[in-house]
């Protein structure tokens, strides 16, 4: 499955025409600086065919007049605690107006054989809330994404599907509680598969 075009299409649709309630919609404006914060998917996303690059190109084409800057801030292997540690240096110091947070796969996957290497549900939720709070305190808007998939089987056929669903539910609940838009990649990828 070619994940990047699907991810790019979902993000571009959300950023170009938000389908959220007015109080959570992200409206693009002149001079926006969008930072994509995440793990290896986001790190690879700045490559020639990566989702961050595809979104950057789409925004440049469809909103040339806005002069939007797009910055990738993905690091392979990262989990929510890693994002918390590097938030100031890699995100807030860039003065973003919008931050897209796409995280959760490693929080689940790394704990498959040793739970201590993953992120507990409690730390995942608390960490997301802290990250979002700090971005909002710095006057940035947040678009929170659910984790997508670990494996490409359908109907719960992947070993970690149930746990990934739980972490996706946490992301959904955090987005609802903090009134930030949600890009539900988990549902989009499951539907695509």
C-alpha positions as CSV (number, residue, x, y, z in Angstrom):
1,X,0.0,0.0,0.0
2,X,1.3,3.4,-0.9
3,X,0.6,5.2,2.4
4,X,2.0,8.7,1.7
5,X,-0.5,9.7,-1.0
6,X,-3.4,8.6,1.2
7,X,-2.0,10.5,4.2
8,X,-1.4,13.6,2.0
9,X,-4.9,13.5,0.5
10,X,-6.5,13.3,4.0
11,X,-4.3,16.1,5.4
12,X,-4.7,18.3,2.3
13,X,-8.5,17.9,2.5
14,X,-8.6,18.8,6.2
15,X,-6.3,21.8,5.8
16,X,-8.0,23.1,2.6
17,X,-11.6,22.6,3.6
18,X,-11.9,21.7,7.3
19,X,-14.9,19.5,8.0
20,X,-15.0,20.5,11.7
21,X,-17.3,22.6,13.8
22,X,-16.5,26.3,13.5
23,X,-14.9,26.4,16.9
24,X,-12.3,23.8,15.9
25,X,-11.8,24.5,12.2
26,X,-8.4,25.5,11.0
27,X,-8.5,28.3,8.5
28,X,-5.4,28.9,6.5
29,X,-4.1,32.5,6.4
30,X,-1.3,34.5,4.9
31,X,2.1,33.7,6.4
32,X,1.0,30.5,8.2
33,X,3.9,28.2,9.3
34,X,2.8,24.6,9.6
35,X,5.0,22.2,11.5
36,X,4.4,18.4,11.1
37,X,5.5,16.7,14.3
38,X,5.9,13.0,14.5
39,X,8.0,9.9,14.0
40,X,9.6,8.1,11.0
41,X,6.5,8.5,8.9
42,X,6.8,12.3,9.2
43,X,10.6,12.1,8.9
44,X,10.1,10.3,5.6
45,X,7.3,12.6,4.7
46,X,9.7,15.4,3.8
47,X,11.2,13.2,1.0
48,X,10.4,13.8,-2.7
49,X,7.2,11.7,-2.6
50,X,6.5,12.0,1.1
51,X,3.2,13.2,2.5
52,X,4.6,16.4,4.0
53,X,6.1,17.4,0.6
54,X,2.9,16.5,-1.2
55,X,0.9,18.7,1.2
56,X,3.5,21.5,0.9
57,X,3.2,21.3,-2.9
58,X,-0.6,21.2,-2.8
59,X,-0.8,24.2,-0.5
60,X,1.7,26.1,-2.7
61,X,-0.4,25.4,-5.8
62,X,-3.8,26.0,-4.3
63,X,-2.9,28.8,-1.9
64,X,0.1,30.4,-3.5
65,X,-1.1,33.8,-2.4
66,X,-0.8,32.8,1.3
67,X,2.9,32.0,1.3
68,X,2.5,29.1,3.7
69,X,5.7,27.6,5.1
70,X,5.7,23.9,5.8
71,X,8.3,22.3,8.1
72,X,8.8,18.6,8.9
73,X,9.8,17.7,12.4
74,X,9.7,13.9,12.4
75,X,12.3,11.6,14.0
76,X,12.3,7.9,13.5
77,X,11.3,5.8,16.5
78,X,9.7,8.7,18.4
79,X,6.9,8.2,20.8
80,X,4.8,10.8,22.7
81,X,7.5,11.1,25.5
82,X,10.1,11.9,22.8
83,X,7.9,14.6,21.4
84,X,7.5,16.1,24.8
85,X,11.2,16.3,25.2
86,X,11.9,18.0,21.9
87,X,8.8,20.2,21.6
88,X,10.5,23.5,22.4
89,X,13.6,22.9,20.2
90,X,11.9,21.3,17.2
91,X,8.5,23.0,17.2
92,X,7.9,26.0,19.4
93,X,11.2,27.7,18.5
94,X,10.0,27.7,14.9
95,X,7.0,29.9,15.9
96,X,4.3,27.7,14.2
97,X,0.8,28.9,13.6
98,X,-0.4,25.3,13.0
99,X,1.1,22.1,14.3
100,X,0.0,18.7,12.9
101,X,0.7,15.9,15.5
102,X,0.9,12.5,13.9
103,X,2.1,10.0,16.6
104,X,1.1,6.7,18.3
105,X,2.3,3.8,16.2
106,X,5.6,3.4,18.0
107,X,3.9,4.0,21.4
108,X,2.0,0.8,20.7
109,X,4.4,-1.2,18.5
110,X,7.5,-0.8,20.6
111,X,5.7,-2.2,23.6
112,X,4.6,-5.4,21.8
113,X,7.2,-7.7,23.3
114,X,8.2,-5.5,26.3
115,X,5.5,-3.1,27.6
116,X,8.3,-0.9,29.2
117,X,9.5,0.0,25.7
118,X,6.1,1.3,24.6
119,X,4.1,4.1,26.1
120,X,1.3,3.4,28.7
121,X,-2.2,4.6,27.8
122,X,-2.0,7.0,30.7
123,X,1.4,8.5,29.6
124,X,0.2,8.7,26.0
125,X,-2.9,10.7,27.0
126,X,-1.1,12.9,29.5
127,X,1.7,13.6,27.0
128,X,-0.7,14.5,24.2
129,X,-2.5,16.9,26.5
130,X,0.8,18.5,27.6
131,X,2.1,18.9,24.0
132,X,-1.2,20.4,22.8
133,X,-1.4,22.7,25.8
134,X,2.1,24.1,25.2
135,X,1.4,24.7,21.5
136,X,-1.8,26.5,22.3
137,X,-0.1,28.5,25.0
138,X,2.3,29.6,22.2
139,X,-0.8,30.7,20.2
140,X,-0.5,27.8,17.7
141,X,-3.4,25.8,16.4
142,X,-3.3,22.0,16.6
143,X,-4.5,19.3,14.2
144,X,-4.3,15.9,16.0
145,X,-4.1,12.7,14.1
146,X,-4.9,9.2,15.2
147,X,-2.2,6.6,14.5
148,X,-2.9,4.8,11.2
149,X,-1.9,1.1,10.9
150,X,0.6,-1.4,11.9
151,X,0.3,-4.0,9.2
152,X,-2.1,-4.0,6.3
153,X,-4.6,-6.8,7.1
154,X,-8.2,-6.1,7.5
155,X,-10.8,-6.9,10.2
156,X,-8.5,-6.9,13.1
157,X,-6.1,-9.3,11.5
158,X,-2.9,-7.5,12.6
159,X,-1.6,-8.5,16.0
160,X,-1.7,-4.9,17.4
161,X,-5.0,-3.7,15.9
162,X,-7.0,-3.8,19.2
163,X,-4.4,-1.9,21.1
164,X,-4.0,0.6,18.2
165,X,-7.7,1.1,18.3
166,X,-7.5,1.9,22.0
167,X,-4.7,4.5,21.4
168,X,-6.7,6.0,18.5
169,X,-9.7,6.3,20.9
170,X,-7.4,8.2,23.3
171,X,-6.4,10.6,20.6
172,X,-10.1,11.1,19.6
173,X,-11.0,11.8,23.3
174,X,-8.2,14.2,23.8
175,X,-9.1,16.1,20.6
176,X,-12.7,16.3,21.7
177,X,-11.8,17.4,25.3
178,X,-9.4,20.0,24.2
179,X,-11.5,21.1,21.2
180,X,-8.9,20.6,18.5
181,X,-9.6,19.2,15.1
182,X,-8.9,15.5,14.5
183,X,-7.7,13.9,11.4
184,X,-8.8,10.3,11.9
185,X,-6.1,8.4,9.9
186,X,-7.0,5.1,11.6
187,X,-10.5,5.2,10.2
188,X,-9.3,6.5,6.8
189,X,-6.7,3.7,6.4
190,X,-9.0,1.0,7.6
191,X,-11.6,2.2,5.1
192,X,-9.0,2.2,2.4
193,X,-7.8,-1.3,3.2
